[in-house]
Amino acid sequence: MSDPVIVTDTPFAVTVEEGKTYYWCSCGKSQSQPFCDGSHAGSDFTPIEYTATESKELYFCGCKATKAAPFCDGSHKD
């Protein structure tokens, strides 16, 4: 698998907690979107690590085409 699975054409709004580490799914196969559940095993994909510096709502990419991983950059509109 060389191309990620497009999960949705909208971002996932997630309230993150300061100090907590999150692993964004880059392959699109995770059943725990937008986060990794290990479904990428055996592929060229690896999750993207993000540690929250403050508690707030963030928008994680759902189309897997973002250039600002793990966050939405509007690529789903193209």
N, C-alpha and C positions, 0 to 999 in steps of 0.2 A: 504494500500500500504506500504510494508516494504522495497522494493528495488526501487532505483531510476530509472527513465527512462533514458536510454543512448541516449543522444541527438546527439552526433557526436563522431567520434573516433579521433578527432583532437582538440587542444585547440582553444579558441577564443582570438585573439589578440585585446587588447583594450588599447587605450591611455587614461590613467586616469589623472585627474586634482588634483594637490596638494590641500589638505584640504577637498576634496569632499568625501562623504561616499557612498559606493556601497554595494548592498546586492546581493550576489551570490546565484543563485537558486541551492538548494541541491537536489530537488526532480526530476528535469528534465522535469516538466510539463509546465513551464513558456513559454509563447509565446514571451517573451522579452529576450531570452537567450543572454548572460549567466546570466542575472540578474532576480531577483524575480519579479513576477507580482501578487503574492498572490494565485497562483494556488495550493499551498500546503495546503490550508485551509481544515481542517478535517483530515489531515494525521499526521504522526509522524515527518514529516520534518519541519525544520525551516531554513530560509535563514541565510547565514554566512555574517556578517558585516565586511567590510574592509574600512578603511579610508586611503586615499593616503597621504603619507608623502612627495611625490614629484610628479611632472608631468612627466610621462614616459609611455612607452608601456609595458604592462604586459600580461601574458598568463593565462587566466582563464580556468579551467577545463571544458571540454565538455562531457566527458564520465561519470562523477560523481563518479568515483572510486578512485580519488586522496586521498593520505594520507596527503597532504599538502594543504587542502582546504583553500581558494578558488582557489588556483593556480594549474596548471598542474604540475605533477611530473613524467609524462611518463607512468602512469598506463595503458593508452590506448594501449600501445605496447604489453602488456601481454595477 
